[in-house]
C-alpha cells in the first residue's frame, strides 16, 4: 500500500524519455512521488529523479543528460524546489564518449536526504570532463579508469575545492544563478582554457536550442488551438 524505500537508489534511466508528462503521471499509483511538479511530456528526467527520491531514505545517484541541469519551464520549477529542499549534494560532469549511443557528456547527480552539517545548503560541483582513458577495445569510446574514479570519489568524500576540478557552491549562489546547475558555470578545467571556453559555448548553445524547442512547442500548441486543428 505504499512505495518501497531503500537506503541507496542508483540508476541510469533513458535520457530525455518521451511520454511521461502530467497527463500520464497523474494516472500513476502513488502520485505523491511527483510532489515537486510534473516534467514536460518529452523529457522525463525530473520524473525519474522524483521517483527515486520518493523511493529513498538516504542517497540517490542518477546518470542523466546535461540538459536536466539548466532547461527552463516545468523542469526549472522542479529543480528549484529540489534545490530549496537542500537535497542536491553533488553534480559531476562525466567525460565525453563514455556511452555507446551518444558522444555527449553525461552527468551524475547525487542527492542526499541526510546531509551532514558541513554539507548543508551547499552543492559540490565536480568537472571530470578530462578524467578518462581510451577504451581498451572500442576505439571511439572513452572509459573511466580506477585512477579516474578514485580521484572523483576522493573529492566527493572529502567534499573539497580543487582548483580546476571541483567547487563547493552555496545555495545562495545557486539562487543568484536562477537555479542553473550547469557545471562549467561553477568550475572549468585549468589545463585547457580554450577548450573549456569552447565547451561553455557548446553548453550555452545546447541550452538555447532546448529553450527554442520548448518555445516552439508552446507556440505550435496555441496556433493549433486557435485554428482548431
C-alpha atoms as an extended CHARMM CRD file, in Angstrom:
* protein
*
       229  EXT
         1         1  UNK       CA              0.0000000000        0.0000000000        0.0000000000  PROA      1               0.0000000000
         2         2  UNK       CA              2.9800000000        2.3520000000       -0.1080000000  PROA      2               0.0000000000
         3         3  UNK       CA              6.2160000000        2.8880000000       -2.0010000000  PROA      3               0.0000000000
         4         4  UNK       CA              9.1210000000        0.6650000000       -1.0460000000  PROA      4               0.0000000000
         5         5  UNK       CA             12.0370000000        2.7050000000        0.2650000000  PROA      5               0.0000000000
         6         6  UNK       CA             15.7400000000        1.9610000000        0.2660000000  PROA      6               0.0000000000
         7         7  UNK       CA             18.8770000000        3.4420000000        1.8210000000  PROA      7               0.0000000000
         8         8  UNK       CA             20.5530000000        3.8810000000       -1.5730000000  PROA      8               0.0000000000
         9         9  UNK       CA             18.9450000000        4.1580000000       -5.0100000000  PROA      9               0.0000000000
        10        10  UNK       CA             21.0160000000        4.2100000000       -8.2240000000  PROA      10              0.0000000000
        11        11  UNK       CA             20.0460000000        4.1640000000      -11.9020000000  PROA      11              0.0000000000
        12        12  UNK       CA             20.9560000000        5.2220000000      -15.4180000000  PROA      12              0.0000000000
        13        13  UNK       CA             17.4630000000        5.7510000000      -16.8780000000  PROA      13              0.0000000000
        14        14  UNK       CA             16.7690000000        6.6560000000      -20.5280000000  PROA      14              0.0000000000
        15        15  UNK       CA             17.7200000000       10.2910000000      -21.1210000000  PROA      15              0.0000000000
        16        16  UNK       CA             15.0100000000       12.7450000000      -22.1920000000  PROA      16              0.0000000000
        17        17  UNK       CA             12.4240000000        9.9810000000      -22.3960000000  PROA      17              0.0000000000
        18        18  UNK       CA              9.1640000000       10.8570000000      -24.1330000000  PROA      18              0.0000000000
        19        19  UNK       CA              5.6460000000       10.0630000000      -22.9750000000  PROA      19              0.0000000000
        20        20  UNK       CA              5.7510000000       10.8370000000      -19.2420000000  PROA      20              0.0000000000
        21        21  UNK       CA              4.1570000000       14.2450000000      -18.8740000000  PROA      21              0.0000000000
        22        22  UNK       CA              1.4960000000       15.3500000000      -16.4220000000  PROA      22              0.0000000000
        23        23  UNK       CA             -1.3940000000       13.6190000000      -18.1850000000  PROA      23              0.0000000000
        24        24  UNK       CA              0.3070000000       10.2280000000      -17.8840000000  PROA      24              0.0000000000
        25        25  UNK       CA              1.8310000000       10.6220000000      -14.4310000000  PROA      25              0.0000000000
        26        26  UNK       CA             -1.4210000000       11.8080000000      -12.8360000000  PROA      26              0.0000000000
        27        27  UNK       CA             -2.8340000000        8.3430000000      -13.5980000000  PROA      27              0.0000000000
        28        28  UNK       CA              0.0230000000        6.5630000000      -11.8310000000  PROA      28              0.0000000000
        29        29  UNK       CA             -0.2030000000        4.8970000000       -8.4390000000  PROA      29              0.0000000000
        30        30  UNK       CA              1.4000000000        6.8930000000       -5.6080000000  PROA      30              0.0000000000
        31        31  UNK       CA              1.1320000000       10.2580000000       -7.3210000000  PROA      31              0.0000000000
        32        32  UNK       CA              2.7740000000       11.7850000000       -4.2490000000  PROA      32              0.0000000000
        33        33  UNK       CA              6.0530000000       10.8380000000       -5.9240000000  PROA      33              0.0000000000
        34        34  UNK       CA              5.6740000000       13.9630000000       -8.0320000000  PROA      34              0.0000000000
        35        35  UNK       CA              5.1760000000       16.4530000000       -5.2200000000  PROA      35              0.0000000000
        36        36  UNK       CA              7.5740000000       18.9350000000       -6.8560000000  PROA      36              0.0000000000
        37        37  UNK       CA              5.5930000000       19.0130000000      -10.1030000000  PROA      37              0.0000000000
        38        38  UNK       CA              5.3530000000       17.2860000000      -13.4550000000  PROA      38              0.0000000000
        39        39  UNK       CA              8.0560000000       17.4180000000      -16.1590000000  PROA      39              0.0000000000
        40        40  UNK       CA              7.3340000000       18.1840000000      -19.8230000000  PROA      40              0.0000000000
        41        41  UNK       CA              5.9100000000       15.2920000000      -21.8340000000  PROA      41              0.0000000000
        42        42  UNK       CA              9.0600000000       14.8120000000      -23.9090000000  PROA      42              0.0000000000
        43        43  UNK       CA             11.6350000000       14.8590000000      -21.0840000000  PROA      43              0.0000000000
        44        44  UNK       CA             11.0970000000       12.5120000000      -18.1430000000  PROA      44              0.0000000000
        45        45  UNK       CA             14.4260000000       13.2290000000      -16.3880000000  PROA      45              0.0000000000
        46        46  UNK       CA             12.8890000000       15.0120000000      -13.3940000000  PROA      46              0.0000000000
        47        47  UNK       CA             10.1480000000       12.3880000000      -13.1700000000  PROA      47              0.0000000000
        48        48  UNK       CA             12.8700000000        9.7700000000      -12.7090000000  PROA      48              0.0000000000
        49        49  UNK       CA             14.6050000000       11.9300000000      -10.1120000000  PROA      49              0.0000000000
        50        50  UNK       CA             11.4200000000       12.4100000000       -8.1190000000  PROA      50              0.0000000000
        51        51  UNK       CA             10.5470000000        8.7150000000       -8.3230000000  PROA      51              0.0000000000
        52        52  UNK       CA             13.9890000000        7.8280000000       -6.9870000000  PROA      52              0.0000000000
        53        53  UNK       CA             13.8500000000       10.4410000000       -4.2240000000  PROA      53              0.0000000000
        54        54  UNK       CA             10.4690000000        9.0900000000       -3.1460000000  PROA      54              0.0000000000
        55        55  UNK       CA             11.9610000000        5.5880000000       -3.0650000000  PROA      55              0.0000000000
        56        56  UNK       CA             14.9460000000        6.6190000000       -0.9500000000  PROA      56              0.0000000000
        57        57  UNK       CA             15.5420000000        7.0870000000        2.7630000000  PROA      57              0.0000000000
        58        58  UNK       CA             19.0790000000        8.3020000000        2.1540000000  PROA      58              0.0000000000
        59        59  UNK       CA             21.0970000000        8.7370000000       -1.0370000000  PROA      59              0.0000000000
        60        60  UNK       CA             20.2400000000        8.7210000000       -4.7220000000  PROA      60              0.0000000000
        61        61  UNK       CA             22.7090000000        8.5000000000       -7.6110000000  PROA      61              0.0000000000
        62        62  UNK       CA             21.4530000000        9.0390000000      -11.1550000000  PROA      62              0.0000000000
        63        63  UNK       CA             23.1300000000        9.4260000000      -14.5570000000  PROA      63              0.0000000000
        64        64  UNK       CA             21.4000000000       11.8530000000      -16.9300000000  PROA      64              0.0000000000
        65        65  UNK       CA             21.7790000000       14.2180000000      -19.8640000000  PROA      65              0.0000000000
        66        66  UNK       CA             23.2330000000       17.6460000000      -19.0320000000  PROA      66              0.0000000000
        67        67  UNK       CA             20.0440000000       19.4120000000      -20.0840000000  PROA      67              0.0000000000
        68        68  UNK       CA             18.4070000000       18.4280000000      -16.8050000000  PROA      68              0.0000000000
        69        69  UNK       CA             20.7200000000       20.9480000000      -15.1090000000  PROA      69              0.0000000000
        70        70  UNK       CA             19.6420000000       24.0580000000      -16.9850000000  PROA      70              0.0000000000
        71        71  UNK       CA             16.4510000000       23.6180000000      -19.0260000000  PROA      71              0.0000000000
        72        72  UNK       CA             13.7170000000       26.1090000000      -18.1970000000  PROA      72              0.0000000000
        73        73  UNK       CA              9.9440000000       25.7650000000      -17.8380000000  PROA      73              0.0000000000
        74        74  UNK       CA              8.4990000000       22.9130000000      -15.7880000000  PROA      74              0.0000000000
        75        75  UNK       CA             11.9170000000       21.3640000000      -15.2120000000  PROA      75              0.0000000000
        76        76  UNK       CA             13.2810000000       24.5690000000      -13.7250000000  PROA      76              0.0000000000
        77        77  UNK       CA             10.3230000000       24.7710000000      -11.3200000000  PROA      77              0.0000000000
        78        78  UNK       CA             11.0360000000       21.2360000000      -10.1040000000  PROA      78              0.0000000000
        79        79  UNK       CA             14.7880000000       21.8410000000       -9.9330000000  PROA      79              0.0000000000
        80        80  UNK       CA             14.2350000000       24.9610000000       -7.8440000000  PROA      80              0.0000000000
        81        81  UNK       CA             12.1210000000       23.1080000000       -5.2820000000  PROA      81              0.0000000000
        82        82  UNK       CA             14.5460000000       20.1940000000       -5.0300000000  PROA      82              0.0000000000
        83        83  UNK       CA             17.4260000000       22.6430000000       -4.5220000000  PROA      83              0.0000000000
        84        84  UNK       CA             15.4990000000       24.5970000000       -1.8910000000  PROA      84              0.0000000000
        85        85  UNK       CA             14.8110000000       21.3790000000       -0.0070000000  PROA      85              0.0000000000
        86        86  UNK       CA             18.6220000000       21.0040000000        0.1020000000  PROA      86              0.0000000000
        87        87  UNK       CA             18.5170000000       17.5450000000       -1.4500000000  PROA      87              0.0000000000
        88        88  UNK       CA             21.2640000000       18.0260000000       -4.0640000000  PROA      88              0.0000000000
        89        89  UNK       CA             24.6760000000       17.1050000000       -2.6680000000  PROA      89              0.0000000000
        90        90  UNK       CA             26.9170000000       16.7560000000       -5.7240000000  PROA      90              0.0000000000
        91        91  UNK       CA             26.7990000000       17.2060000000       -9.5050000000  PROA      91              0.0000000000
        92        92  UNK       CA             29.5000000000       15.5540000000      -11.6260000000  PROA      92              0.0000000000
        93        93  UNK       CA             30.2460000000       16.2270000000      -15.2800000000  PROA      93              0.0000000000
        94        94  UNK       CA             31.3910000000       12.9790000000      -16.8960000000  PROA      94              0.0000000000
        95        95  UNK       CA             33.7790000000       12.6560000000      -19.8550000000  PROA      95              0.0000000000
        96        96  UNK       CA             32.5700000000       12.5120000000      -23.4340000000  PROA      96              0.0000000000
        97        97  UNK       CA             32.1770000000        9.2430000000      -25.3460000000  PROA      97              0.0000000000
        98        98  UNK       CA             31.5070000000        7.0200000000      -22.3410000000  PROA      98              0.0000000000
        99        99  UNK       CA             28.2850000000        5.6350000000      -23.7760000000  PROA      99              0.0000000000
       100       100  UNK       CA             27.6140000000        3.5470000000      -26.8850000000  PROA      100             0.0000000000
       101       101  UNK       CA             24.5720000000        5.5200000000      -28.0320000000  PROA      101             0.0000000000
       102       102  UNK       CA             25.8830000000        9.0990000000      -27.6670000000  PROA      102             0.0000000000
       103       103  UNK       CA             29.1740000000       11.0020000000      -27.7570000000  PROA      103             0.0000000000
       104       104  UNK       CA             27.7880000000       13.6390000000      -25.3810000000  PROA      104             0.0000000000
       105       105  UNK       CA             28.9980000000       14.0640000000      -21.8180000000  PROA      105             0.0000000000
       106       106  UNK       CA             26.5440000000       12.8140000000      -19.2740000000  PROA      106             0.0000000000
       107       107  UNK       CA             26.2100000000       13.9300000000      -15.6790000000  PROA      107             0.0000000000
       108       108  UNK       CA             25.8650000000       12.1840000000      -12.3680000000  PROA      108             0.0000000000
       109       109  UNK       CA             23.7060000000       13.7750000000       -9.6910000000  PROA      109             0.0000000000
       110       110  UNK       CA             23.9980000000       12.7150000000       -6.0630000000  PROA      110             0.0000000000
       111       111  UNK       CA             21.0710000000       13.5170000000       -3.7820000000  PROA      111             0.0000000000
       112       112  UNK       CA             21.1910000000       13.1070000000       -0.0160000000  PROA      112             0.0000000000
       113       113  UNK       CA             18.2730000000       13.3300000000        2.4030000000  PROA      113             0.0000000000
       114       114  UNK       CA             20.6320000000       13.2320000000        5.3830000000  PROA      114             0.0000000000
       115       115  UNK       CA             23.3620000000       15.7530000000        4.6020000000  PROA      115             0.0000000000
       116       116  UNK       CA             25.9920000000       16.2130000000        7.2780000000  PROA      116             0.0000000000
       117       117  UNK       CA             26.1630000000       19.6450000000        8.8880000000  PROA      117             0.0000000000
       118       118  UNK       CA             29.1830000000       20.7460000000        6.8250000000  PROA      118             0.0000000000
       119       119  UNK       CA             27.3760000000       19.9780000000        3.5720000000  PROA      119             0.0000000000
       120       120  UNK       CA             24.0400000000       21.6170000000        4.2910000000  PROA      120             0.0000000000
       121       121  UNK       CA             22.9120000000       24.3490000000        1.8790000000  PROA      121             0.0000000000
       122       122  UNK       CA             25.9090000000       23.5800000000       -0.3370000000  PROA      122             0.0000000000
       123       123  UNK       CA             26.4250000000       21.6910000000       -3.5860000000  PROA      123             0.0000000000
       124       124  UNK       CA             29.7350000000       20.2060000000       -4.6990000000  PROA      124             0.0000000000
       125       125  UNK       CA             30.3690000000       20.5410000000       -8.4470000000  PROA      125             0.0000000000
       126       126  UNK       CA             32.9760000000       18.2250000000       -9.9870000000  PROA      126             0.0000000000
       127       127  UNK       CA             34.1480000000       18.7620000000      -13.5630000000  PROA      127             0.0000000000
       128       128  UNK       CA             35.5560000000       15.3620000000      -14.5380000000  PROA      128             0.0000000000
       129       129  UNK       CA             35.4220000000       16.0440000000      -18.2870000000  PROA      129             0.0000000000
       130       130  UNK       CA             39.1610000000       15.2430000000      -18.6190000000  PROA      130             0.0000000000
       131       131  UNK       CA             39.1430000000       12.1780000000      -16.3440000000  PROA      131             0.0000000000
       132       132  UNK       CA             39.1730000000        9.3360000000      -18.8560000000  PROA      132             0.0000000000
       133       133  UNK       CA             41.3120000000        6.7720000000      -20.6650000000  PROA      133             0.0000000000
       134       134  UNK       CA             40.9440000000        5.2760000000      -24.1160000000  PROA      134             0.0000000000
       135       135  UNK       CA             38.5330000000        2.3350000000      -24.1050000000  PROA      135             0.0000000000
       136       136  UNK       CA             40.6170000000       -0.8730000000      -24.3420000000  PROA      136             0.0000000000
       137       137  UNK       CA             38.5400000000       -2.4780000000      -27.0940000000  PROA      137             0.0000000000
       138       138  UNK       CA             36.3320000000        0.2220000000      -28.6960000000  PROA      138             0.0000000000
       139       139  UNK       CA             38.4390000000        2.9350000000      -30.3130000000  PROA      139             0.0000000000
       140       140  UNK       CA             35.7040000000        5.5460000000      -30.5000000000  PROA      140             0.0000000000
       141       141  UNK       CA             34.9020000000        5.2870000000      -26.7830000000  PROA      141             0.0000000000
       142       142  UNK       CA             36.4890000000        6.5030000000      -23.5740000000  PROA      142             0.0000000000
       143       143  UNK       CA             36.3780000000        4.7990000000      -20.2060000000  PROA      143             0.0000000000
       144       144  UNK       CA             36.8330000000        5.7230000000      -16.5490000000  PROA      144             0.0000000000
       145       145  UNK       CA             39.9450000000        4.0890000000      -15.1360000000  PROA      145             0.0000000000
       146       146  UNK       CA             40.3120000000        3.1110000000      -11.4880000000  PROA      146             0.0000000000
       147       147  UNK       CA             42.5530000000        6.1600000000      -11.0570000000  PROA      147             0.0000000000
       148       148  UNK       CA             39.8940000000        8.4630000000      -12.5540000000  PROA      148             0.0000000000
       149       149  UNK       CA             37.2100000000        7.0080000000      -10.3040000000  PROA      149             0.0000000000
       150       150  UNK       CA             39.3900000000        7.2440000000       -7.2040000000  PROA      150             0.0000000000
       151       151  UNK       CA             40.0630000000       10.9440000000       -7.8730000000  PROA      151             0.0000000000
       152       152  UNK       CA             36.3460000000       11.7140000000       -8.2030000000  PROA      152             0.0000000000
       153       153  UNK       CA             35.3990000000        9.6390000000       -5.1630000000  PROA      153             0.0000000000
       154       154  UNK       CA             38.1270000000       11.1940000000       -3.0010000000  PROA      154             0.0000000000
       155       155  UNK       CA             36.9390000000       14.7300000000       -3.7600000000  PROA      155             0.0000000000
       156       156  UNK       CA             33.3160000000       13.7450000000       -3.1380000000  PROA      156             0.0000000000
       157       157  UNK       CA             34.1340000000       12.0110000000        0.1630000000  PROA      157             0.0000000000
       158       158  UNK       CA             36.2720000000       14.9160000000        1.3850000000  PROA      158             0.0000000000
       159       159  UNK       CA             33.8360000000       17.4780000000       -0.0530000000  PROA      159             0.0000000000
       160       160  UNK       CA             36.5380000000       19.9240000000       -1.0240000000  PROA      160             0.0000000000
       161       161  UNK       CA             37.5450000000       22.5560000000       -3.5780000000  PROA      161             0.0000000000
       162       162  UNK       CA             40.2270000000       21.5600000000       -6.0660000000  PROA      162             0.0000000000
       163       163  UNK       CA             41.2310000000       24.2990000000       -8.4930000000  PROA      163             0.0000000000
       164       164  UNK       CA             40.0620000000       23.4630000000      -11.9900000000  PROA      164             0.0000000000
       165       165  UNK       CA             38.3150000000       20.2830000000      -10.8140000000  PROA      165             0.0000000000
       166       166  UNK       CA             35.7870000000       20.8970000000       -8.0490000000  PROA      166             0.0000000000
       167       167  UNK       CA             33.9940000000       23.7650000000       -6.3460000000  PROA      167             0.0000000000
       168       168  UNK       CA             31.6840000000       23.9570000000       -3.3430000000  PROA      168             0.0000000000
       169       169  UNK       CA             28.8470000000       26.3640000000       -4.1420000000  PROA      169             0.0000000000
       170       170  UNK       CA             26.4090000000       27.8240000000       -1.6180000000  PROA      170             0.0000000000
       171       171  UNK       CA             22.6680000000       27.6270000000       -2.0770000000  PROA      171             0.0000000000
       172       172  UNK       CA             22.6270000000       31.4390000000       -2.1080000000  PROA      172             0.0000000000
       173       173  UNK       CA             24.8200000000       31.4320000000       -5.2310000000  PROA      173             0.0000000000
       174       174  UNK       CA             22.5420000000       28.8410000000       -6.8320000000  PROA      174             0.0000000000
       175       175  UNK       CA             19.6120000000       31.1720000000       -6.1710000000  PROA      175             0.0000000000
       176       176  UNK       CA             21.5160000000       34.0990000000       -7.6830000000  PROA      176             0.0000000000
       177       177  UNK       CA             22.0990000000       31.9920000000      -10.8060000000  PROA      177             0.0000000000
       178       178  UNK       CA             18.3680000000       31.2710000000      -11.0670000000  PROA      178             0.0000000000
       179       179  UNK       CA             18.8360000000       27.5980000000      -10.1300000000  PROA      179             0.0000000000
       180       180  UNK       CA             21.0070000000       26.8050000000      -13.1310000000  PROA      180             0.0000000000
       181       181  UNK       CA             23.3200000000       23.9170000000      -12.2560000000  PROA      181             0.0000000000
       182       182  UNK       CA             25.3760000000       23.8190000000      -15.4550000000  PROA      182             0.0000000000
       183       183  UNK       CA             28.7670000000       22.6030000000      -14.2280000000  PROA      183             0.0000000000
       184       184  UNK       CA             31.1190000000       24.7670000000      -16.3840000000  PROA      184             0.0000000000
       185       185  UNK       CA             29.4360000000       27.8250000000      -14.8540000000  PROA      185             0.0000000000
       186       186  UNK       CA             30.9680000000       26.8890000000      -11.4980000000  PROA      186             0.0000000000
       187       187  UNK       CA             34.1710000000       25.0100000000      -12.3550000000  PROA      187             0.0000000000
       188       188  UNK       CA             36.1580000000       24.6820000000      -15.5980000000  PROA      188             0.0000000000
       189       189  UNK       CA             39.3820000000       22.6950000000      -16.1800000000  PROA      189             0.0000000000
       190       190  UNK       CA             42.6300000000       24.6580000000      -15.9160000000  PROA      190             0.0000000000
       191       191  UNK       CA             44.7440000000       22.6960000000      -18.3670000000  PROA      191             0.0000000000
       192       192  UNK       CA             42.7980000000       23.5920000000      -21.4930000000  PROA      192             0.0000000000
       193       193  UNK       CA             41.3230000000       27.0240000000      -21.0390000000  PROA      193             0.0000000000
       194       194  UNK       CA             40.4530000000       27.4410000000      -24.7230000000  PROA      194             0.0000000000
       195       195  UNK       CA             38.7630000000       24.0650000000      -24.7890000000  PROA      195             0.0000000000
       196       196  UNK       CA             36.9750000000       24.9890000000      -21.5700000000  PROA      196             0.0000000000
       197       197  UNK       CA             35.7030000000       28.2030000000      -23.1540000000  PROA      197             0.0000000000
       198       198  UNK       CA             34.5700000000       26.2890000000      -26.2260000000  PROA      198             0.0000000000
       199       199  UNK       CA             32.8250000000       23.7730000000      -24.0040000000  PROA      199             0.0000000000
       200       200  UNK       CA             30.9430000000       26.5370000000      -22.1930000000  PROA      200             0.0000000000
       201       201  UNK       CA             29.8580000000       27.9520000000      -25.5610000000  PROA      201             0.0000000000
       202       202  UNK       CA             28.6780000000       24.4880000000      -26.6100000000  PROA      202             0.0000000000
       203       203  UNK       CA             26.6500000000       24.1020000000      -23.4290000000  PROA      203             0.0000000000
       204       204  UNK       CA             25.1000000000       27.5270000000      -23.8680000000  PROA      204             0.0000000000
       205       205  UNK       CA             24.1280000000       26.6920000000      -27.4650000000  PROA      205             0.0000000000
       206       206  UNK       CA             22.6050000000       23.4280000000      -26.2450000000  PROA      206             0.0000000000
       207       207  UNK       CA             20.6170000000       25.2880000000      -23.5970000000  PROA      207             0.0000000000
       208       208  UNK       CA             19.3630000000       27.8340000000      -26.1540000000  PROA      208             0.0000000000
       209       209  UNK       CA             18.3980000000       25.0300000000      -28.5230000000  PROA      209             0.0000000000
       210       210  UNK       CA             16.3280000000       23.3240000000      -25.8190000000  PROA      210             0.0000000000
       211       211  UNK       CA             14.6310000000       26.6090000000      -24.9270000000  PROA      211             0.0000000000
       212       212  UNK       CA             13.8510000000       27.2590000000      -28.6080000000  PROA      212             0.0000000000
       213       213  UNK       CA             12.2830000000       23.8030000000      -28.9880000000  PROA      213             0.0000000000
       214       214  UNK       CA             10.2340000000       24.3080000000      -25.8490000000  PROA      214             0.0000000000
       215       215  UNK       CA              9.0100000000       27.7400000000      -27.0090000000  PROA      215             0.0000000000
       216       216  UNK       CA              8.1670000000       26.4000000000      -30.4590000000  PROA      216             0.0000000000
       217       217  UNK       CA              6.0350000000       23.6110000000      -28.9840000000  PROA      217             0.0000000000
       218       218  UNK       CA              4.1040000000       26.1380000000      -26.9010000000  PROA      218             0.0000000000
       219       219  UNK       CA              3.5260000000       28.4000000000      -29.9270000000  PROA      219             0.0000000000
       220       220  UNK       CA              2.5240000000       25.4330000000      -32.0650000000  PROA      220             0.0000000000
       221       221  UNK       CA              0.0370000000       24.3300000000      -29.4190000000  PROA      221             0.0000000000
       222       222  UNK       CA             -1.5330000000       27.7910000000      -29.2320000000  PROA      222             0.0000000000
       223       223  UNK       CA             -1.7830000000       28.0070000000      -33.0380000000  PROA      223             0.0000000000
       224       224  UNK       CA             -3.4470000000       24.5910000000      -33.2750000000  PROA      224             0.0000000000
       225       225  UNK       CA             -5.8900000000       25.5690000000      -30.5510000000  PROA      225             0.0000000000
       226       226  UNK       CA             -6.7700000000       28.8240000000      -32.3350000000  PROA      226             0.0000000000
       227       227  UNK       CA             -7.2100000000       27.0640000000      -35.6850000000  PROA      227             0.0000000000
       228       228  UNK       CA             -8.9720000000       24.1290000000      -34.0060000000  PROA      228             0.0000000000
       229       229  UNK       CA             -6.5830000000       21.6960000000      -35.6930000000  PROA      229             0.0000000000
